[in-house]
Amino acid sequence: MMARRNLTVSSDALEMRLQELLRPVQPSPRLVQTVRQRLSFVPSIELEKKSPKVRRSLMILGGVLSASLLIITGVRAIFYLVNRARA
């Protein structure tokens, strides 16, 4: 409890000292205008869009892979059931 009190006292003292040292400064209108322009500036960089051919190729590839996994899983299930019935 004592350590927390000392921390509060020292942080209050630090805050007072910083308040004495750091005085608010009014920025120049030119600086404010420059910063405002930089913040509102939209860069003219545009990302290259993927062509529809690439998207279609990826969809076809994904479909083929999915179908092959389904077929493999089905075949394995059939073999499992056939071997289980023999045993």
N, C-alpha and C positions, 0 to 999 in steps of 0.2 A: 504494500500500500504506500509505503514511504517513497519507493522508487518511482511510482506513478506520479506522486505529488511533485517530486523533484523534476521529473520529466516535464510536467505541465508548467512549472515555474520556469525552467530553462527554455522551453519552447516559447513562452510568453515573452521572456527577455529577448530571445532571438528575433521574434516577430517585431518587437519594439525597435530593436537595433536596425533591422532591415527597413522599417518604415522611416527611420531617420536618414538612412543612407540613400535609399532609392526614392527619388522624388518623381512624380508623374511629369511626363514631357508631352507637349502638344506637337504632333507631327505636322510637317509642312503640307500645305494643300497639294503641292506638286507630288510629293511622296504618296499621299493618299490616292491621287488620281492615277499614278503609275501602277500602284498595287491593285487598284480597282480594275484597271484595264487588263492587267495580267491575269487576274482571277476570272474575268469574263471572256477572255480570249479563247476561242475554240480552235484547236489545232486542225490543220487541213490534212492530216494524215488519215487515210482510209484503208482499213484492212482489206486485203484481197479476198473476194468472196469465192467460195468453192464452186466449181462448175457443176452443173446438174449431172454430168456424166460420171464424175467421181462419186457423188452421192448415190447415184443409181447402182454403180459398180459395188459400192460398199454394202448396199442393201441386198443385192443379189448374193454376194459373198456370205453375208450373215445368214441369209435364208438357206443357202446350200449347207453351211456348217450346222445350222440348227436341225435341218432335215436329216443330215447324216448322223448326228448324235441321237436323234429319235429312232432312226432305223437300227443303229447299233444297240441301243438300249432295248428295243423290242426283240431283236434277235437273241440277245443275251438272256432276256426273260424267258423266251421260248425254250432255249437250250436248258436253262435251269429247271423249268417245269418238266421237260421231257426226261432229263437225267434223274430228277427226283422221283418221277413215276416208275422208272426202271428199278430204283433201289429199294 
